[in-house]
Amino acid sequence: MINKIGIIEKLLTGDYQSPFSRKNIKLPIEEIVITPSILNYQFRHFKKFENKKNLIISGVKSFESLGNKVKEKFNQEKIKYEIKILENYQSTVDYASSIASSFKEYDNIICIGSGSVIDLCKFISNQNNQGLFVYLSSLSAAATTSTVSLTEGGIKISVKSKIPEAIVIDLDNLKSAPARLLRSALGDVLCRTTCQVDWLTSHFLLETFYDETPFALQYEDEKILLNHSQKILIGDEETLAALSRMTLLNGIAAIIIGSTHAGSMGEHLISHYIDMFMGDEHPGSLHGEQVGIATLLLSKMQNDILNSSKTPQFLEINYDLIIFENIFGKDAGSNLHKQFQNKLFTQKSLTDINKKLIKNWSDYKKTIIKFAVHTDKIKKSFINCGAACTNGDLNIPDDFFQNAVENAYYLRDRFSYLDIMQYLGCIDKYSKNLI
């Protein structure tokens, strides 16, 4: 019986002390398992299924991937369950609310899936106050986050949700997973590099809260993935375990710090913009694929600024309400415009921030650059396992992607290098000269 969760074990027991906050961290999750095969593992959480009404929820492809193996294990342990396969599901608040009311009679929701299916199950179980247990059909940080990303009124929003009581990853299942899903997982987790630089810069310039803890938990596994990504495709168990741990830790970060700042910054805004506005023209690219190509672009922006001898000096930007309404519609535009003020440097505050940059940028830069990874190193990791590196690789037209790069910073009050490039008046350099 093997469990390859590494440092996560200390987070489950409460024995991990952050070297930064000096506080012990204990996750509100009872069991996390990364094992070669679920058929050979004795799960503690199975006791929660005894004499209960258990519902397995899955998508069509997710169930094809892992459903029969989970059924075999449940039958082996004489667990009673019903199954609901979701077809043509939608990642919207309205859809999630409607199906939640249909599943109130069950005590436990057992999710077999990833991404959107997990989000729906987390919403449902939270709405109905049910037990939640997640079996990942492919890797997704959605399993461990305390929020879900759903669409309401055409805009992606974060909604409070249930944190699973148990999360399970079957490595043998990952070995037979489509290579594209593994590449997508890699693209999603390597945004650690850009998230940390974005958030730390925001901390220095806007005095937003910052905690290195969730990043420090990922450094060792990130080294494995940056240097050995090609082993993902040959089913190397240790590399797949590293990818699994980093995926889970990417979501666990949100539990530790109470927000998604450690796993969703400028690169995710670009991905959200693609999902929100491509409509029927969306090429079907995966979340992690989109985050991966956006990570390369953000990394290029960050490295250019951090390796420059010039001190940034910000110019005033146009933030008129009409811009937001033209892009997002009247209601959503108005809400986003209000939210945008939280990270905005106005004409008055620009004087102060530029003085702050002149005085402190050299010191800020010395700290920030320690956590940046050179863009070519990230790109090499993607290339070595055949992952997408450009919008063209994902069949996203240049003109649309240019709009995404230029407008994504309007979406949230997260301050990133998308904002910095706007303030420096050089976003065009990146949107019109795509790497």
N, C-alpha and C positions, 0 to 999 in steps of 0.2 A: 504494500500500500504506500504509494509515493505521492507526496504533495510538494510541488516545486514553486511555492509562493514566496520563498526568500524573505526579504525584509518585511513583507506584508504580515507575516506571522506575528511580529512584535507589535504591529499596529492593531491586530485583532485582540491580543492579550493585554494591551495597554502598557507594554514594557518598552516602547520606543519613546525616548526623550528627544525632543527637537534640540539640536545644538544651537539654535538661534533664539527660540522663545524660552528654552529650558523647561518647557512644560511636557508632561507625558501625554501622548495622544492615544486614544482608544476609539476605534471605529465602531459605529452602531450597526455592525454586521457580525453575525454569529459565526459564519463559516465561508471561507473562500478556498476553492480547490482548483489547482492546476495539476492534472494527473494524466498519465499516458492513456488510460482507459477508465471510463466511469464504471464499467462492468466489474472491475476488480477493486473498487474503492468502497469502504464502509462509511457512509455519510451520517453525520450526527443529526442533520436536519430532517431526516426521514421520520423521526419520531413525531414531527409536527403534522405529518400526513395521516397519522393513525386516527380512525373513526371520525374523519373530517370529509367534507365535500370538496374535492380537489378538481380544479379545471386547468387543463393544459391549453394554453393559447399559443398559436404559432402562425407564421405566414406559410404560403405554399412551399417556397424554396427552402426556407429554414427547416421545415418539417422533413422535407426530402433529405436534407443534409444530416440531421441529428435525431429526428423524431423517432425512428425505429429503435435506435440504440437506447434512448431514454425509456421508451415503452418496455423494451426488454429488461432494463434494470428495475423499473417499477414493478413489472410482473414477477420478476425474480424475488423481489422483496414483499410481494403480495399487497401492493399499494393500489387502492381503488382510485379511479380517475375518469374524467370525461375529457373529450378533446373538442376544441373549437378552432378550425382553420380559418384565418381571416383572408378574404380575397378582396382585391381592389380597395384596400384600406387607405385612409387618408391621415396625414399627420397634422390634423387640425383639432382645435379645442372642441368644435361642434361635434365632429365624428367621435372623438374620444369620450365626450360626455354622453353621447347617445348609446354607445355600446357598454359603457359603464353601468348604465341603468338596467341593461339586459343580463348582467352577470352578478347581481347582488346576492343571489342565493348561495354562492360558494364561500367557503371559509378561506381557501387558499388559491392564489393564481400562480401557476407554474408556467413561466415563459420559456419557450424555445425560440430563440431568434437573436437579432442584433438590431442596432440602430433604431429605426422607427417602430418596430414591433415592441422592443423593450420600452420605448417612450410611452407607447399606448398602455402597456401592462402596468407600468409604474403609475401612470395617471389613474387607471381603473382601480388598482388596489388601494391607492391613497384615497380616492373618492369614496370607496366602499369599506374602508378600514379592514382590508383583507391581508392575509400573509402573502408575501411575494418571494418567489424563488426563481432565479434566472439561470438557464442553461444556454451558454453562448454558442450559437451555430456558426458564427464568425466573430472576430474580435471587434469590440465596440466599447468605447469609454462610457457610453450611455448607461452601462450596467451599474456603475458605481457613483454616478453624479446624484446630487440631491434635488436636481431640477430636471425638467424635460424641455426640449425645444419643439414647440408646436406653433402652428400658424393661426392667427386670429385677425380677421379683417385684412388678410393679405400680407401681414407683417409677422415675421418670426419673433416669438416671445419666449421667455423662460418662465415655466410654470412650476411651482413647488410640487414635489411628488414624493412617492414612497422610495425609501432606500431598501433594497432587497435584504432579506434575512440570510440568504445564501446565494453565492455565485459560483458557477462551475464551468471549467474549461476542460475539454477533452482533447489532448494533444494529438492523438491518433486521428481524430476528426479533422483537426487543422492540417495535418499532413496531406489529407485528400481534398482539402478545400481548393476552390479555384484560385490560381495564382493571383488573379486580379484582386480578390478580396484581401489577400495577405499584403499585397503592395499598397492597397488602400489603407490598411491598418498602419503600415509603416509611415505613409504620408501624414496620417493623423497624429501619430505620437511624436514625430520629429519637429512638430511645431513648438515643442519645449523651448527650442533654441530662440525662436522669435517672440514667443509669449513672455519669456523672462526679461528679454531686453526691452520690450514694449512696456511691461508693467513696472520695471525698475526705473525706466526713464520717466514714466508717469509719476512715480513716487517722488522723484527728485524735482520735477517741474510743477506738478500740481499738488504735491504732498498727499497723494493717495496712499492708503494703507498698503504695506508690502511685507511679505514673509517668504523667505527663501526655502522653508521646509519642504513644500511639495516638490520643488525642483531637485533639491538635494537627494531625495528618495529615488530619483530617476537617473542620476548621472551615470551610475555603473552600467545599467542596462542600455542606456543610450550609446555608450562606447562600443558595446557589443554590436549594436545595430548599425552604427556608422561604419564600423570596420569589417563587418561580416554579413552584410545584408543578403549576399548571394546565397548564403546557407539556408535562408528562409525557404527557398524554392526546392531544396533537396530534402526537406523534411528534417533538418537537424534539430533534435529535440531541445538542446540547450538554447539555441537561437530563437526557436519558437516560444520557449518558456520566457525568454527575455522580452520578446515582443508582447507576450501575454501580460507579463507583470507590468510593463510600461504602459500598456493600454489601460489596465485597471488603475494604476497609480495616477494616470492622467485624469481619470474621473474622481478618484479618491481625493485629489487635490481640492476639489470643490467642497468636500466634507470638512477637510482640515481648516480651510480659510473662510468658508461660508460664502464663497462666490466662485465664478468660473474664470477669474482673472489669470489663473495659472495654466489654463488650457484653452483659452478662447480670446484672442486679441485681434490685431489687424488682419491676420491671415483668415480668420473665421468670418470676419465681416465681408471679405471678398466672396467667400464661399456662400454665405447667406444671400448676398446680392444676386449671385448666379441662380440660386434656387428660387428666389422670389420673383425675378423678372424675366427669365428666359421663356417661361410659359411652355407652349407646345414646341418651341424650338430647342428645348433642353435636350442635350444629346444622351442623357441617361448616365452621365458621369457620376461616380460615387462621391460621397461626402469626403472621405479621406483623400481621394484623388484630387479633388478641388482644393482641399486644405494644403496638400503637398505642393502643388504648383504655386499657390499663393504664398506658402512658406518660403519658397525660393526667391520670390519677388521681394517679400518683406526683408528677408535676409540680405539681399543685395542693397536695399535702401539703408538698412541698419549699418552694414559694413562700410558703405560709402561714407556715411556721416561719422562713424566712430574712427575711421582710419584717415579722416581728413584733418589737415592742420588748421582749418578754419573754425572759428567759433560761430555756431548758428545764430542768426539774427532773424527774428520773425517779422513778417509783414502782416498787415491786416487782411483778413479774408472776407469774402461776401457770404453772409449767412442769412440773407433775406428770407422771410417766410415763403415767398412765392417760389423760391427754388425748391424747397421741400414739398410744397403742394404740387408743383409740376412733375416731380419725380414720383412721389408716393401717394398723390391724391390729397384731397382737402383734409379729411379727418386724421388719417395716419400722418400726413405731412405736418399738421399742427402739433400733434403729440411728439413727433420726433424732433421738431424744432424746439419745443420746450425742453426736452431731454438734452438736446445738444448744448444748451447753455451751461450745463454742468462742467463741460471741458473746454469751454470757449475762452480765448483770450480776447477781450474787447480792446478797443483803441486805447483806453486808459490802462488796462492791465498789461498791454504789450510793452509799454515802457518799462514796467517793473520786471517782467520776465526777461527782457533783453538785457537789463542790467544784471539780473541774476545769472544769466548765461555767461556774460563777460567775466563775472567774478568767479563762478564756480564750475563752468563747463569742463575745464581741464581735469578737475578732481572727479567730477561725475563720470567722465569718460573713462578714467582709469579703472573705476569700479565696474562700470557697465560692460566694458570690452572683455572682462574676464569670463563672462557668461555667453558671449557670442561665439558662434561656430562659423568658420568661413563658408561662404555660399558654395564654393566648389566641393567642399567635403560633404555637404548634405546632398548636393547634386550627384556626386559619385556614388553615394549610397543608393540613391534612386536608380541610377543607370545600371548599377551592378545587379539589381534584381528586376530590371525591366520596367520600373515604375515611370509614370508620366512625369515630365519635367516642364512642359509648356502647355498653354491653353490649346495650341494646335494639336497636341497629342490627344486631347480630350474632345476634339472637334467643336471647341467653343470659338466662334469667329473673333478675329482680332478687334473689330469695331465694338462688339458687345463687351469683350473683356476689358478694353480700354475704358469704357463707361463704368464698369464695375470697379476698376482700380481708382478712378477719379471720384466716384460717388459713394463708395462703400463707407467712408468715414462718417457720413451723415446718419448711419443706421443706429448707432448706439453712442452712449457717452463714454465709451472706452477710448482712452487717449493712446494712440499708436503712432508709428512712423508714417502711416498714411496721413495723419494730421500734420506731422512735422513737415512732410514734403509739401503739403498745401501751404503751410505758413512760410516756407522757404521759397514758394513760387516755382517749384521744379517737379511737381507731380507728373507733368507732361514727359519729362525725361524717361520716366519708367512706364507710363501707360502707352506711349507711342514708340517706345524702343524696347519691346518685350524680350525678356531673356529666353 
